Every structure is written in C-alpha cells, then in structure tokens.
C-alpha cells in the first residue's frame, strides 16, 4: 500500500488530491471547498501551500491544484469533513503515517545530535593530542639540550 503522507523539506504533508476519494468525495474540488470555506481557520494553523501538478496518465489538461496539509491542517479537515466507514479508516491510516514520519524525523534528529557530539569529542581529543604532542616535543628538546650539556661536561672532565 502506497504512502499517502510524504516528507517535503523534512515536513510531513498530505495532498488533498490523495485524500478526496477515500474521504467520501466524488470530486477533488468538493474537498477543497471544505477547506476554502474555512480558509482562515486553516491559515491560523500555519502556511497552507497549494501545489500544482500535471494530471497523471494524461496528454494535457489543466494542472491539478491540491492543498498540501500538515498534521494540524489534516486534523482540522478531519473535524470538518464528512465521515463514512471508509473515510474513518483513511483518517486513521493518515494519522498513523504522520506519527510514523514524525517519529522517524525525531530519531534522525537524535542520530544527528549523537554524531555531532561524537565529532565534538573527536575534535577535543585531537586538541588534547596536539597539546600532548607539543609537550612531548618540548620535553624531547629539553632532554636533548640536557644530554648535550652533559656530554660537554663529561668531555671537559676527561680532558683534565
């Protein structure tokens, strides 16, 4: 079964075109009328993009204009739209898809945060390693200078 909710710029969205039949409407424009008659309420829930796509399996015709609903828009549409046994099943399915995509996004966020922390730890370890390397080089130079001085002192004593 194909997914209805898709990620667009990391935001889960559902197209009204993919919903209208399952929600009991014979025409897409009838579902859009529900939204248009309550457009202020939908806009209060955030930007409501209108997407234009070419008709599928068509050699021409008008582009299909559908609203791309976020989860809040979808919940409002569920409240306003008619209910049939089929539409209730679709609404449950879409709600589950929103939840799955949100949880997936959260787990991605957690993974990114974890990797970011690991990278920070590696950078810090690299700084400490560099500092340790500088200390080792400094100690090595001091030891060389001391051994050179000692060798000079030994040579002076042997010459007497």
C-alpha positions as CSV (number, residue, x, y, z in Angstrom):
1,X,0.0,0.0,0.0
2,X,1.5,3.3,-1.1
3,X,2.2,6.0,1.5
4,X,-0.1,9.0,1.5
5,X,1.9,11.3,3.8
6,X,5.2,12.4,2.3
7,X,8.2,14.3,3.6
8,X,8.6,17.7,1.9
9,X,11.6,19.6,3.2
10,X,11.6,17.4,6.3
11,X,7.9,18.3,7.0
12,X,5.2,15.5,6.8
13,X,2.5,16.7,4.3
14,X,-0.5,15.1,2.7
15,X,-2.1,16.2,-0.6
16,X,-5.9,16.8,-0.7
17,X,-5.8,15.1,-4.1
18,X,-4.7,11.9,-2.4
19,X,-7.5,12.2,0.2
20,X,-10.7,13.2,-1.6
21,X,-11.9,9.8,-2.8
22,X,-11.0,8.0,0.5
23,X,-12.8,10.7,2.4
24,X,-16.0,10.1,0.5
25,X,-15.9,12.9,-2.0
26,X,-16.6,12.2,-5.7
27,X,-14.7,15.3,-6.8
28,X,-11.5,16.8,-5.5
29,X,-12.9,20.3,-5.8
30,X,-15.6,19.3,-3.2
31,X,-13.0,18.5,-0.6
32,X,-11.2,21.8,-1.5
33,X,-14.5,23.6,-0.9
34,X,-14.5,22.4,2.7
35,X,-11.1,24.0,3.1
36,X,-11.9,27.1,1.2
37,X,-15.0,27.8,3.2
38,X,-12.8,27.6,6.4
39,X,-9.6,29.0,4.9
40,X,-9.0,31.4,7.8
41,X,-9.1,28.6,10.3
42,X,-6.6,26.6,8.2
43,X,-4.3,29.6,7.8
44,X,-4.3,30.1,11.6
45,X,-2.6,26.7,11.8
46,X,0.2,27.7,9.5
47,X,1.0,28.3,5.9
48,X,-1.2,26.2,3.6
49,X,0.6,25.6,0.3
50,X,-1.3,25.0,-2.9
51,X,0.6,22.6,-5.2
52,X,0.1,22.4,-8.9
53,X,0.8,19.1,-10.7
54,X,0.3,17.7,-14.2
55,X,-2.6,15.2,-14.5
56,X,-1.4,11.6,-14.3
57,X,-1.8,9.5,-17.4
58,X,-2.9,12.5,-19.5
59,X,-1.6,14.1,-22.6
60,X,-2.9,17.5,-21.5
61,X,-5.4,19.3,-19.4
62,X,-5.4,21.7,-16.5
63,X,-2.9,21.2,-13.7
64,X,-4.3,19.7,-10.6
65,X,-4.3,22.1,-7.7
66,X,-4.2,20.5,-4.3
67,X,-3.6,21.7,-0.8
68,X,-0.6,20.2,1.0
69,X,-1.8,19.7,4.5
70,X,0.5,19.4,7.6
71,X,-0.8,17.4,10.5
72,X,-2.6,20.3,12.2
73,X,-4.4,21.1,8.9
74,X,-5.3,17.4,8.5
75,X,-6.8,17.3,12.0
76,X,-9.0,20.3,11.2
77,X,-10.1,18.8,7.9
78,X,-11.0,15.5,9.8
79,X,-13.2,17.6,12.1
80,X,-14.9,19.4,9.2
81,X,-15.2,16.6,6.6
82,X,-17.9,14.0,6.4
83,X,-17.5,10.6,8.0
84,X,-18.1,7.3,6.3
85,X,-16.7,3.9,7.4
86,X,-14.1,4.2,4.6
87,X,-13.1,7.8,5.4
88,X,-12.6,6.9,9.1
89,X,-10.2,4.1,8.1
90,X,-8.4,6.6,5.8
91,X,-8.2,9.2,8.6
92,X,-6.7,6.6,11.0
93,X,-4.2,5.5,8.3
94,X,-3.1,9.1,7.6
95,X,-2.8,9.8,11.3
96,X,-0.6,6.8,11.8
97,X,1.6,7.9,8.8
98,X,2.0,11.3,10.3
99,X,3.1,9.8,13.6
100,X,5.5,7.4,11.9
101,X,7.1,10.1,9.9
102,X,7.4,12.4,13.0
103,X,9.0,9.6,15.0
104,X,11.3,8.9,12.1
105,X,12.3,12.5,11.9
106,X,12.9,12.6,15.7
107,X,15.1,9.5,15.5
108,X,17.1,11.2,12.7
109,X,17.4,14.3,14.8
110,X,18.7,12.1,17.7
111,X,21.2,10.4,15.4
112,X,22.4,13.7,14.0
113,X,22.8,15.1,17.6
114,X,24.7,12.0,18.6
115,X,27.0,12.2,15.6
116,X,27.6,15.9,16.3
117,X,28.5,15.2,19.9
118,X,30.9,12.4,18.8
119,X,32.5,14.8,16.3
120,X,32.9,17.4,19.0
121,X,34.6,14.8,21.3
122,X,36.9,13.8,18.4
123,X,37.9,17.4,17.9
124,X,38.5,17.9,21.6
125,X,40.6,14.7,21.7
126,X,42.5,16.0,18.7
127,X,43.3,19.2,20.5
128,X,44.4,17.3,23.6
129,X,46.5,15.0,21.5
130,X,48.1,18.0,19.7
131,X,48.8,19.6,23.1
132,X,50.3,16.4,24.3
133,X,52.4,16.2,21.2
134,X,53.7,19.7,21.8
135,X,54.6,18.8,25.4
136,X,56.5,15.7,24.2
137,X,58.4,17.7,21.6
138,X,59.3,20.4,24.2
139,X,60.4,17.7,26.7
140,X,62.4,16.0,23.9
141,X,64.2,19.3,23.0
142,X,65.0,19.9,26.7
143,X,66.3,16.3,27.1
144,X,68.5,16.8,24.0
145,X,69.8,20.1,25.4
146,X,70.5,18.5,28.8
147,X,72.2,15.5,27.2
148,X,74.3,17.8,25.0
149,X,75.3,19.8,28.1
150,X,76.1,16.6,30.0
151,X,78.2,15.4,27.1
152,X,80.1,18.7,27.0
153,X,80.6,18.5,30.8
154,X,81.9,14.9,30.6
155,X,84.3,15.8,27.7
156,X,85.6,18.7,29.8
157,X,86.3,16.5,32.8
158,X,88.0,13.9,30.6
159,X,90.3,16.5,29.1
160,X,91.7,17.4,32.5
